[in-house]
Amino acid sequence: MNKTLAILGWGTVALLGTVAVSAVALHRGEPINALWLVVAATCCYALGYRFYSKFIAVKILMLDGLRATPAERLENGRDFLVTNKWVVFGHHFAAIAGPGPLVGPVLAAQFGYLPGTMWVLAGAVFAGCVQDFVILLFSVRRDGKSLTEMAKDEIGRVGGFVAYVAVITILIILLGVAALIVVNALKASPWGTFTIAMTMPIALLMGVYLRRIRPGKVLEVSALGFVLVLAAIWGGQYVSQNAMLARVFTFSAPTLAILIIVYGFAASALPVWLLLAPRDYLSTFVKLGTIVLLGVGMVALHPTLHMPALTRFVDGTGPVFSGKIFPFAFITIACGAISGFHALISSGTTPKLIARETQTRMVGYGAMMAESAVAVMAIIAACVLQPGVYFAINSPAGIVGQAPATAAATISSWGFPVTAADMQALAHAVGEQTLYNRTGGAPAFAVGMAHIFSHSLGGETLMALWYHFAIMFEALFILTILDAGTRVARFMVQDALGHVYKPLGRTSWYPSILATSGLIVAAWGYFLWQGVKDPLGGINSLWPLFGISNQLLATVALCVATTIIIKMHRAKYAAVTLVPLAWLVAVTFTASWHKMFDPNPRVGFLAQAQALAAGPVPMSSATARLIFNNRLDAAVTGTLVVMVTLVLVESGRQWMGVLSGAKEARVKESPFVRTRLVEEQG
Amino acid sequence: MNRVRKTICDFAATAVATLREIFDEAAYTRFLGRAGMASSSEAYAAFRREFEEAKVRRPKCC
């Protein structure tokens, strides 16, 4: 009876999912309701988790609930700790859900809602969730080793070295592009800048409260901090309306870039935990709350999507970023579908907390599904906007023109009508001076979110508050990533330099701290400055570069996973990681080729450098710098591709050796130890 | 009815435990137990010192 019910239940889910996916894929000509996307996503995730992840767990990984995990064997109350599976799930999700799943889908919406939605659903179920799940399990079976260590053990020294370089490169590009998103969201916005500036004294107050008044009561003080941040958002409107205060908090993009670079250095080099730790907690609090609020809001309000399924920009002429739907849609959306960065977290803190091997399925596969759902929300937030409004916000001045009337006319000529008066009214409604040329995805997401909520909670009068809440939410956790990322990269560089000169490896030696912090901040600050000065808005160059490097790291992770699966004598199932690996190789290598050698100057770095070099003589210093930047971007892309090719070749040699019998198939797992934990639900 | 109440209580307890873990309150409680200290300004400062390095090394995703 139970089996019959299960078949009926899952059959219904499959049928509902098929209808919803078909509606999303085949509907043309008139707006569709966002609920179709929600239903399609829910059914795909449910089926993927119930059947595909179970197949991987049983047939390939052979999860063993009786095998003691490192959390049990090496428990020390600090890094290694047996933890409730839901707690680990929350921890893992809080670590993997950054701004990526919000920004990437918003940018990719220039192709229409269909490509992004399909990639997010298929990519997550068949690639991203699989990668996070298998890497987590393999790390658990190796005492919580990192991806870099596993690559070195299973593929060879080349694998370890490439993974290390890829991680540093991704961090630097990510930090540069994340800072650019904040700059573009806050430039000429006294309200937004005031709110973000106020988070600093609020964090200091939280620090004093935590240290002096109620030591360790982080949840309590985070709730208090949240109320104060809401007050700062409310107060921002009065700052923007006061001529003198508005002038104080109005900054140009270059000034904001310099302020953020100085902030990044101070956060990494100075002992400012009193400020940073409370802000980190506040950021997590706001992030989890907003994601839950957004999810509930979208289901309850089920808005209509105005963006068509496919736009004319699938041909590669898009204003947000240049390049055709293949491969650029697939590198623009990384975190919602598959992100190499997740492999670092799956082989970082999480494997040291898992109580039972069987829980890796829920934590690894399940948390990535939740992140993918966040990406679906971002697609909805971008696509509820009128397409003309979406393009006016996300198109750089270099494409549509600086003057409002010119920009509106250009966008309308593409078939997406918008007027300068519409944009002015919208800017006024959200409390901004202008919404043109706000590239980077964050402002478009904020307008979409404000649009959705203002239709129910508070109406049009609260639209400005919702907009600035969303901007604060994105800027707050991007700044958290900036300081945390800079410190992570600093430690990695210090670890490496310690092999050359021992004192440089000491994380408490101040000359080393200053030198390595300066090095990391200068590296991402360079990319930020490049983005600020780029006439095409910066995102056009930097986001694809970030996407390529992130997906190349996923390629390394999938190489490690495939190698281990083959060594486990499960080669007949290796397609589970080999197919996503092949897809990522096709996507990233094609995208890299285009970004380096495409003859279109809006796509290819070298073509753009050449076009600039062919300009008027004598060349200005700004032009010379743009030419250098384009060549540098091409060189970074080329270096990453060469290194990942080496990992692929090394992995291929391992696979051929093992499959032909020339090499012993021996995995480097920790020995089996039977668990002493009492039976509990896995 | 009792079962429903128990389920709700279990859910709430897990949610609070998750938040306490994410926000390091549970780690602080464990630290106090391990160090045999009562919660105080000094104990929290010692906890922060011990956890700072491990915490800042944790990667956060994009």
Interface residues (C-beta under 8 A of the other chain):
Chain A: G77 R78 D79 L81 T83 N84 W86 V87 F89 G90 H91 A94 A95 I96 A97 G98 P99 G100 L174 A178 L210 R211 R212 P215 G216 K217 V218 L219 S222 W273 A277 Y281 T284 F285 L288 A334 C335 S339 F341 H342 L344 I345 G348 T349 T480 I481 A484 G485 R487 V488 F491 T507 F546 N550
Chain B: T14 A17 T18 L19 R20 E21 I22 F23 D24 E25 A27 Y28 T29 R30 F31 R34 S39 S40 S41 A43 Y44 A45 F47 R48 E50 F51 E52 E53 A54 K55 V56 R57 R58 P59 K60 C61 C62
